């Protein structure tokens, strides 16, 4: 069955490896977070962290992430040197036996949410995306040129209404949620404590002036073609994470959003080491995606799975739902992957904030109790699927 993994943020993480061992985690998903983006990951540093993980009876299953620098994405003058550094890091990972690397090719900003603690009736909270509040950030706070063209008249009317009542504290919280707290802990471009994050963000967006979908696709193809020989030599599997959410935002091109996008990058560099991180949560946030059909189509090129789910709402809003519910169809995904490509590393990705998690200073979406609950739910689903397979029970999905 799938390997139960957990995203762990290194030796400073308040969630310790002994804690993870006790709740049934088998593999660790982590990175050398202290190494600046673009610098080489040395064999010494990789082996030090790998040995530390193994000393607790766990294994370093997946790198998430070895960041792809912005200059590689927009084809800056330093692109080729940064790719050379990336290739050395990949080779060092392969030499050390860490051979699955998750990355993303999203310009400027990683995953986007407008509310990091949206309440549920039971007292827990989840990550939430509100399209009108996001439009408010884009048009009224960021003041992006031409932003209004990306929204409907009705959405802009609601933005104007929101502007009459939103407080300065709420504006600051919106900035924090969208471009600071969800970005800094994943080697992002903006970190907590940076002064004037909106100005920094505007400068980053400007780097992509003139870069459309076709250009970004070509830059991704260039990057993948350059690193594939190293991946082949050392047996390293690259797996890109889908764009989150899977639609265009902030005037930036997004190129891993749907079936056509995934097929394009897999075919552009048709190599088994060029693969997908199947994030059910990201993909299910787009009503145009059916996670089950996507899994059937791309399971053979999937190297890593994020099992979570979302509930899409009218108007483009979505919330991260229970792993047992929503558009992710998690149990069906387990069935599909175990049939087509069994034993993949899987993590439950995000979880609710609950049972005191809110006071622990955990990274947004990465609570302990919430993810532990999700892992238990997924482990139960895995047990059902395993029983179905043993008894040769066929389930329609």
C-alpha positions as CSV (number, residue, x, y, z in Angstrom):
1,X,0.0,0.0,0.0
2,X,0.9,3.7,-0.2
3,X,3.8,4.8,2.0
4,X,2.4,7.1,4.8
5,X,4.6,10.2,4.7
6,X,4.5,13.5,6.6
7,X,5.8,17.0,5.7
8,X,8.4,17.9,8.4
9,X,10.2,21.2,8.5
10,X,13.5,20.0,9.9
11,X,15.1,19.8,13.3
12,X,13.5,23.1,14.4
13,X,10.0,21.8,13.7
14,X,7.9,21.7,16.9
15,X,6.4,18.4,15.6
16,X,9.2,16.0,16.3
17,X,10.2,12.7,14.6
18,X,9.4,10.6,17.7
19,X,5.9,12.1,17.6
20,X,5.5,11.1,14.0
21,X,6.8,7.6,14.6
22,X,4.1,7.1,17.2
23,X,1.2,8.0,14.9
24,X,2.2,5.6,12.1
25,X,4.2,7.8,9.8
26,X,6.7,5.7,7.7
27,X,8.5,8.3,5.6
28,X,9.5,12.0,5.9
29,X,8.9,14.7,3.3
30,X,11.3,17.5,3.9
31,X,14.1,19.8,2.5
32,X,17.2,21.6,3.4
33,X,15.2,24.7,4.3
34,X,18.2,26.6,5.6
35,X,20.0,26.6,2.2
36,X,19.1,29.7,0.2
37,X,17.3,29.2,-3.0
38,X,19.7,28.6,-5.9
39,X,22.6,27.4,-3.7
40,X,23.9,23.8,-4.0
41,X,22.8,21.1,-1.6
42,X,25.9,19.4,-0.6
43,X,26.3,15.6,0.0
44,X,27.4,16.4,3.6
45,X,24.2,18.4,4.4
46,X,21.9,15.8,2.7
47,X,23.5,12.9,4.5
48,X,23.4,14.7,7.8
49,X,19.6,15.2,7.6
50,X,19.1,11.8,6.1
51,X,21.0,10.1,9.0
52,X,19.1,12.1,11.5
53,X,15.8,11.0,10.1
54,X,16.9,7.4,9.9
55,X,18.0,7.4,13.5
56,X,14.3,7.6,14.5
57,X,13.4,4.6,12.4
58,X,12.0,6.7,9.5
59,X,13.3,7.3,5.9
60,X,13.7,10.5,3.9
61,X,11.1,9.6,1.2
62,X,10.6,12.8,-0.8
63,X,12.3,16.1,-1.1
64,X,9.7,18.9,-1.0
65,X,11.0,21.1,-2.3
66,X,14.2,21.7,-4.1
67,X,13.0,25.2,-5.1
68,X,13.2,26.4,-8.7
69,X,14.4,30.0,-8.7
70,X,12.3,32.7,-10.3
71,X,15.1,33.4,-12.8
72,X,14.7,29.9,-14.2
73,X,11.0,30.4,-14.5
74,X,11.2,33.8,-16.3
75,X,14.5,33.0,-18.1
76,X,16.7,35.6,-16.4
77,X,20.4,36.1,-17.3
78,X,21.5,33.8,-14.5
79,X,19.2,30.9,-15.5
80,X,21.8,28.6,-16.9
81,X,24.1,28.9,-13.8
82,X,21.1,28.3,-11.5
83,X,20.2,25.2,-13.6
84,X,23.8,23.9,-13.3
85,X,23.6,24.4,-9.5
86,X,20.2,22.5,-9.5
87,X,21.8,19.6,-11.4
88,X,24.6,19.3,-8.9
89,X,22.0,19.2,-6.1
90,X,20.0,16.5,-7.9
91,X,23.2,14.5,-8.4
92,X,24.0,14.8,-4.7
93,X,20.5,13.7,-3.7
94,X,20.8,10.7,-6.0
95,X,24.2,9.7,-4.6
96,X,22.7,9.9,-1.1
97,X,19.7,7.7,-2.0
98,X,17.0,10.4,-1.9
99,X,15.4,10.0,-5.3
100,X,12.0,11.7,-5.4
101,X,11.9,15.5,-5.8
102,X,8.7,17.5,-5.6
103,X,8.9,21.1,-7.0
104,X,6.6,23.7,-8.6
105,X,6.7,26.0,-11.5
106,X,4.3,28.6,-10.2
107,X,5.5,32.2,-10.8
108,X,6.1,34.4,-7.8
109,X,3.6,32.9,-5.5
110,X,3.0,29.4,-4.2
111,X,-0.4,28.2,-2.9
112,X,-3.0,31.0,-2.3
113,X,-5.6,31.3,0.5
114,X,-7.4,34.4,1.8
115,X,-8.3,33.0,5.3
116,X,-5.9,30.7,7.2
117,X,-8.4,29.9,10.0
118,X,-11.9,29.8,8.5
119,X,-14.2,28.4,11.2
120,X,-16.2,25.2,11.0
121,X,-19.3,24.6,13.2
122,X,-17.4,22.1,15.4
123,X,-14.8,24.7,16.4
124,X,-12.0,23.6,14.1
125,X,-10.8,25.7,11.2
126,X,-9.5,25.2,7.7
127,X,-7.8,27.1,4.9
128,X,-10.2,29.0,2.7
129,X,-10.2,31.0,-0.6
130,X,-12.7,33.8,-1.0
131,X,-12.6,35.2,-4.6
132,X,-14.0,38.6,-3.7
133,X,-11.5,39.1,-0.9
134,X,-8.8,38.0,-3.2
135,X,-10.1,40.5,-5.8
136,X,-10.0,43.2,-3.1
137,X,-6.3,42.4,-2.4
138,X,-5.5,42.5,-6.2
139,X,-7.4,45.7,-7.1
140,X,-7.4,47.8,-3.9
141,X,-4.3,46.8,-2.0
142,X,-1.8,45.5,-4.7
143,X,-3.4,47.9,-7.2
144,X,-2.2,45.8,-10.1
145,X,-2.5,47.5,-13.4
146,X,-5.4,46.1,-15.4
147,X,-6.5,43.9,-12.5
148,X,-10.2,44.9,-12.9
149,X,-10.3,43.1,-16.3
150,X,-9.9,39.8,-14.5
151,X,-13.1,40.1,-12.5
152,X,-16.8,40.3,-13.3
153,X,-18.9,43.4,-12.8
154,X,-20.6,41.6,-9.9
155,X,-17.3,40.7,-8.3
156,X,-16.1,44.3,-8.6
157,X,-19.4,45.6,-7.1
158,X,-18.8,43.3,-4.1
159,X,-15.2,44.6,-3.8
160,X,-16.5,48.1,-3.7
161,X,-19.0,47.1,-0.9
162,X,-16.2,45.4,1.0
163,X,-14.1,48.5,0.8
164,X,-16.7,50.4,2.7
165,X,-16.5,48.2,5.8
166,X,-13.1,46.4,5.8
167,X,-10.8,47.5,8.6
168,X,-7.0,48.3,8.4
169,X,-6.4,45.2,10.6
170,X,-8.4,43.1,8.1
171,X,-6.3,44.5,5.3
172,X,-3.1,43.6,7.1
173,X,-4.4,40.1,7.7
174,X,-5.3,39.7,4.1
175,X,-1.8,40.7,3.0
176,X,-0.3,38.4,5.6
177,X,-2.5,35.4,4.5
178,X,-1.9,35.8,0.8
179,X,1.8,36.8,0.4
180,X,3.5,36.2,3.8
181,X,2.4,33.4,6.0
182,X,1.7,30.9,3.2
183,X,5.0,31.7,1.4
184,X,7.9,32.3,3.8
185,X,8.1,28.9,5.4
186,X,8.5,27.2,2.1
187,X,11.5,29.1,0.9
188,X,9.2,31.8,-0.5
189,X,10.1,35.2,-1.8
190,X,8.6,37.0,1.1
191,X,9.1,36.1,4.8
192,X,7.5,37.3,8.1
193,X,9.3,40.4,9.2
194,X,10.0,41.8,5.7
195,X,9.1,45.4,5.5
196,X,6.5,46.5,3.0
197,X,5.7,43.1,1.5
198,X,3.3,44.6,-1.0
199,X,6.1,46.6,-2.6
200,X,8.3,43.5,-2.7
201,X,5.5,41.6,-4.3
202,X,4.9,44.2,-7.0
203,X,8.6,44.1,-7.9
204,X,8.4,40.3,-8.2
205,X,5.3,40.5,-10.5
206,X,7.2,43.0,-12.7
207,X,9.8,40.3,-13.5
208,X,7.1,38.4,-15.4
209,X,6.1,41.4,-17.7
210,X,5.7,39.9,-21.2
211,X,5.8,36.3,-20.0
212,X,2.7,34.5,-21.2
213,X,1.6,30.8,-21.0
214,X,3.6,29.9,-24.1
215,X,6.8,31.5,-22.7
216,X,6.5,30.0,-19.3
217,X,5.8,26.6,-20.9
218,X,9.0,26.9,-23.0
219,X,11.0,27.9,-19.9
220,X,9.7,24.8,-18.1
221,X,10.6,22.6,-21.0
222,X,14.1,24.1,-21.1
223,X,14.6,23.4,-17.4
224,X,13.3,19.8,-17.6
225,X,15.3,19.0,-20.7
226,X,18.5,20.3,-19.0
227,X,18.1,18.2,-15.8
228,X,16.8,14.9,-17.3
229,X,20.3,13.5,-18.1
230,X,21.2,13.9,-14.4
231,X,17.9,12.4,-13.3
232,X,18.6,9.4,-15.6
233,X,22.1,8.9,-14.3
234,X,21.2,9.0,-10.6
235,X,17.6,7.6,-10.8
236,X,16.0,10.8,-9.5
237,X,12.3,11.3,-10.2
238,X,11.0,14.9,-10.6
239,X,7.4,15.5,-9.9
240,X,5.8,18.9,-10.4
241,X,3.1,20.1,-8.1
242,X,-0.1,21.4,-9.7
243,X,-0.8,25.1,-9.5
244,X,-2.8,26.0,-6.4
245,X,-5.5,27.1,-7.0
246,X,-5.6,25.7,-10.6
247,X,-6.6,28.8,-12.4
248,X,-5.0,32.1,-13.6
249,X,-4.3,34.7,-10.9
250,X,-2.7,38.1,-10.6
251,X,-2.1,38.3,-14.4
252,X,0.5,35.5,-14.1
253,X,0.5,32.5,-16.3
254,X,-0.3,29.2,-14.6
255,X,0.6,26.1,-16.6
256,X,-0.2,23.1,-14.5
257,X,-3.9,23.5,-13.9
258,X,-5.8,20.8,-15.8
259,X,-5.6,17.6,-18.0
260,X,-4.3,19.5,-21.0
261,X,-1.6,21.2,-19.1
262,X,-0.4,18.0,-17.4
263,X,-0.3,16.1,-20.7
264,X,1.6,19.0,-22.3
265,X,4.6,19.1,-19.8
266,X,4.8,15.2,-19.7
267,X,4.9,15.1,-23.5
268,X,7.2,18.1,-23.9
269,X,9.9,16.2,-22.1
270,X,8.8,12.6,-22.5
271,X,10.9,10.9,-19.9
272,X,9.7,8.6,-17.1
273,X,11.8,10.7,-14.6
274,X,9.6,13.7,-15.6
275,X,6.5,13.2,-13.6
276,X,3.6,14.6,-11.5
277,X,2.9,15.2,-7.9
278,X,-0.8,14.3,-7.9
279,X,-2.2,16.9,-5.4
280,X,-5.9,16.0,-5.1
281,X,-6.5,19.2,-3.1
282,X,-5.1,21.6,-5.6
283,X,-6.7,19.9,-8.6
284,X,-10.1,19.5,-6.9
285,X,-10.3,23.2,-6.2
286,X,-11.0,23.7,-9.9
287,X,-14.5,22.7,-10.9
288,X,-13.1,21.8,-14.3
289,X,-11.1,18.9,-12.9
290,X,-12.3,15.4,-12.0
291,X,-9.6,14.0,-9.8
292,X,-10.6,10.4,-10.5
293,X,-10.3,10.8,-14.3
294,X,-7.0,12.6,-13.9
295,X,-5.6,9.9,-11.7
296,X,-6.6,7.2,-14.2
297,X,-4.9,9.1,-17.0
298,X,-1.7,10.1,-15.3
299,X,-1.1,7.5,-12.5
300,X,1.7,5.9,-14.5
301,X,3.7,9.2,-14.5
302,X,2.9,10.1,-10.9
303,X,5.7,9.8,-8.4
304,X,4.1,11.3,-5.3
305,X,0.6,11.9,-4.0
306,X,-1.0,14.5,-1.8
307,X,-4.3,13.2,-0.6
308,X,-6.6,15.9,0.6
309,X,-9.9,17.3,-0.6
310,X,-11.8,20.6,-1.2
311,X,-15.4,21.7,-1.3
312,X,-15.9,24.2,-4.2
313,X,-18.6,26.8,-3.6
314,X,-20.5,29.2,-5.9
315,X,-18.6,32.2,-7.1
316,X,-15.2,30.6,-7.2
317,X,-14.7,30.1,-3.4
318,X,-13.4,26.9,-1.9
319,X,-12.5,25.4,1.4
320,X,-10.2,22.6,2.4
321,X,-12.7,20.0,3.5
322,X,-12.6,16.7,5.5
323,X,-10.4,14.1,3.8
324,X,-13.6,11.9,3.9
325,X,-15.6,14.4,1.8
326,X,-15.4,16.9,-1.0
327,X,-14.3,16.8,-4.6
328,X,-11.0,15.0,-3.9
329,X,-12.6,11.6,-3.8
330,X,-9.7,10.3,-1.7
331,X,-10.8,6.7,-1.4
332,X,-11.3,6.3,-5.1
333,X,-7.8,7.8,-5.7
334,X,-6.3,5.2,-3.4
335,X,-8.1,2.5,-5.4
336,X,-6.8,3.9,-8.7
337,X,-3.2,4.4,-7.6
338,X,-3.0,1.0,-5.9
339,X,-4.3,-0.6,-9.1
340,X,-2.1,1.2,-11.5
341,X,1.0,2.2,-9.6
342,X,1.0,0.7,-6.1
343,X,3.2,1.8,-3.2
344,X,3.6,5.5,-4.0
345,X,4.6,7.8,-1.2
346,X,1.6,9.7,0.0
347,X,1.0,12.6,2.5
348,X,-2.2,14.0,3.8
349,X,-1.0,17.4,3.0
350,X,-2.9,20.0,5.0
351,X,-5.2,19.5,8.0
352,X,-7.6,21.4,10.1
353,X,-6.5,23.5,13.1
354,X,-8.0,21.9,16.2
355,X,-7.5,20.8,19.8
356,X,-5.1,23.6,20.7
357,X,-3.1,23.6,17.4
358,X,-3.8,27.3,17.0
359,X,-1.5,28.2,19.9
360,X,1.5,26.2,18.8
361,X,2.8,28.5,16.0
362,X,2.6,25.8,13.4
363,X,3.0,26.7,9.7
364,X,-0.3,27.6,8.0
365,X,-2.1,24.4,7.0
366,X,0.4,22.2,8.8
367,X,-1.2,21.5,12.2
368,X,-0.4,18.4,14.2
369,X,-3.8,17.2,15.5
370,X,-5.6,18.1,12.3
371,X,-3.1,16.2,10.1
372,X,-3.1,13.4,12.6
373,X,-6.8,13.1,12.2
374,X,-6.5,13.2,8.4
375,X,-3.8,10.5,8.5
376,X,-6.1,8.3,10.6
377,X,-8.9,8.9,8.1
378,X,-6.7,8.1,5.1
379,X,-5.2,5.1,6.8
380,X,-8.7,3.7,7.4
381,X,-9.5,4.2,3.7
382,X,-6.3,2.4,2.8
383,X,-7.3,-0.5,5.0
384,X,-10.6,-0.7,3.2
385,X,-9.0,-0.7,-0.2
386,X,-6.4,-3.3,0.9
387,X,-9.3,-5.5,2.0
388,X,-11.1,-5.0,-1.2
389,X,-8.1,-6.1,-3.2
390,X,-7.5,-9.2,-1.1
391,X,-11.1,-10.2,-1.5
392,X,-11.1,-9.2,-5.2
393,X,-14.0,-6.9,-4.7
394,X,-14.6,-4.6,-7.6
395,X,-15.8,-1.1,-6.9
396,X,-17.3,1.3,-9.5
397,X,-15.9,4.8,-9.4
